[in-house]
């Protein structure tokens, strides 16, 4: 069994696609309209595991998703986490690209991490593990 697709709720799929491609450098993988109220939209990371996609799930027609996303945001809980090998350099690059990064990378035991906003209703945790996974 493998993880193929992870999902994140976004308040606007067009805005999310622009952010994840232009600001984070991800690449659009799938963009398929499925009826009048659903759009299958995924992106992939050029540095990520081959074949793993991030689905940008719109909340416009899905009230439970919108409420869940808003509750996470209000609690300042990250919707997901991305891994990097240099969190300080990545946070600096994100700031230079106009991304809202909250604070400076913090030592959190086995990781160093900082949060940023995707502009689509989510906090994202940017994490640098101190030890490489086995």
N, C-alpha and C positions, 0 to 999 in steps of 0.2 A: 504494500500500500504506500502511496506517495501523496504529498501535498502538491497539487497542481495549480489551484487557484485560491487565493486569499481575497477577501472582500473588505472594502471600506465604504461606508456611506458618505456621500457627498451631496451638498445642497444644490449643486449645478454641475451637470456632467461636462458641458462645454468649458466652463471655467476650470474644472478639475483637470480636464485633458490638457488645457493650456499650461496649467501650473506644473503638472507632473512631467510634461515633456520639456517645456522651456526652462523652468526653474530647477528641476531635479535631473534633467537629462535622460529621463526614461523614454521609451519608444512605444508608440501605439501599436498594439498587437491585433485587437479586434474592435470593430465598431459596427455593430449589426442592429438595425432597428427590428424590434420584435413586437409588432402590433402598435397601437396608438399610444400606449402608456409605458412601454418598456424598451430600453436600449441596452444591449450587451456591449459594454465598453471595458476593455482591459489594456493595461500597459505592462511592459517588462523593463527590468533594469539591465542595462548593458553590462553591469558588474555582478549581476545576480546569478543564481543557479539557473542553468539553461532549462527552459520549459516552465518555469514558475511565473505565473501571471498575477497581477493585482487588478481585481475587478473594481471599477469605480461605479458603485451602485447608487443611482439617483434616488433621492427621497421625495421628489415632487409628487409622485403618485403613490407613495408608500408611507403613510402616517406613522406606523410603528417604528420604522427605520429612522424617520425624522425625529421622533421623540427620544429614541435611544441615543442618537447622535447628539442632540441638544443636551441630554442629561450627562453624557460623558464630558462634553465641552464645559458645561457649568461646573462640574466637579474637577475640572482641569486634569482629567484622566486621558492619557494618550489612546487614540483609536487603534494604533499599531506601532510597531517599532521597526526601524531600518538599522542595519549594521554597517559600520565603516571601520577602516583601519586607522583613521586619524580624525577623531571627532572635532578637535580644535580647528584643524584646517578646513574640514567640511563645513563647520558652523560659520567660519569666516567667509567661505565661498558663498554660502547661502545668503548671508547678510549682504554681500556685494551684489547679489542678484535680486535684492529687494525683498527677501523672505524675512518674516518676523521670527526671530530666534529669541527665546526667553532666557536671559541670563547667560552665564558662561558654563562650559562643560564642568560637571561636578563629579567628584569621586563618590561612587556608590558601591563600594566593596569590590565585587568582581568585575564591575564595569565602570566606565566613565561615560556620562550621558548628559544630554541637553535636549530641551523640547523646542520644536518650532511649529508654526501654524501653516496649514496648507491653503488658507484663504477660502476653503470650502466647508468650514465648520468643524475642523479637526485639529487636535494637537497630535503631533507625531514625535515619538521618542527616537532620538538619534543616539545610537549606542556603540561604544567601542569596548569589546571584551578585553580584559587584561590578559587572559590566557587564550590561546588558540584552541578551538574545539578539536577534540580527538577524532 
